[in-house]
Amino acid sequence: MNPNDPVAPTAAVTEPASADHHTVLVVDDSAMDRRLAGAIIQKAEGWRPVFAGNGVEALDLIPRVSPDVVLTDMLMPQMDGLELVEAVRAKYPLTPVILMTAHGSEDLAIRALKKGAASYVPKQSLAQNLAETLDQVFGAAQTKVSERRILDTVTRFETQYEVENDASVVAPLVSHLEADIARMNLCEPSGLMLLGVALHEALTNAIFHGNLELSSEMRETDEKGYYRLAKERRYQEPFRDRRARIIATLTRDEATFVVRDEGLGFDPSLLPDPTDPANLGKVSGRGLLLIQTFMDHVEHNPTGNEITMVKRRSG
């Protein structure tokens, strides 16, 4: 490859990649900027460049050259850097994208970083910072690849939690469970969000209705009093020593969540149908409706102090 080639030097993709070198796909509509970036990359130990003139060309090349890193300009015709970041994240999520930023593209670059770009290098400092950034980003990406390989060997794992009657722990616990579910690739992002809503409802029900024995009717008529009483009961016997226990069992095919409280329980057969139009406006039925809607299977134990929820792999 001749880095001084004035034409978009995509002919470089015909060269076999050396086992000792990693490949950078340089995407820029400026031939001069491509040559500059290519020359810097050639001087960096362990790296070789290939080239594309815009995002559309880049997406065509990626499956052919399997780049270790994509280095892209922001302002380009046909497909700009932001659109390329989104496309690479969707199709090749383990391939990191580094942005080359120039004056006037700062806002677009910030948006691209929020969409998943791994890092950025100002064009005026490519010579000083590009090689180090490539090594840093590639190292982090390899860690993710290795982690993905290990996670692909996991067929089942189970975690158990025991939480006090403090509603502030529910959101971080749900986030932790969502991260485990995402690592097992059980849900698309939209489905993961809905699953999180169902888990949040089940956990708050276990704390408020189960352990603290607060009635749905009170919440309907006096919401402030409901939460004031909840705060008081957290420090009173017999409520303060009760715990909500969660068992999460994840396999490659489904996630099962068992949420159990230490309250008095109830008769599940007396639960009102949350899908009945007459009950849709009631706050008390909202949680169960969301759980039943977002989970694939839901059941209570006979004493009403345990709920089992199953979410099967989407797709």
Secondary structure by P-SEA (a helix, b strand, c coil): ccccccccccccccccccccbbbbbcccccaaaaaaaaaaaaacccbbbbbbccaaaaaaacccccccbbbbbcccccccaaaaaaaaaaccccbbbbbbccccaaaaaaaaaaaccccccccccccccaaaaaaaaaaaaaaaaaaaaaaaaccbbbbbbbbcccccaaaaaaaaaaaaaaaaccccaaaaaaaaaaaaaaaaaaccccccccccccccccaaaaaaaaaaaccccccccbbbbbbbbbcccbbbbbbbbcccccccccccccccccccccccaaaaaaaaaaccbbbbcccccbbbbbbcccc
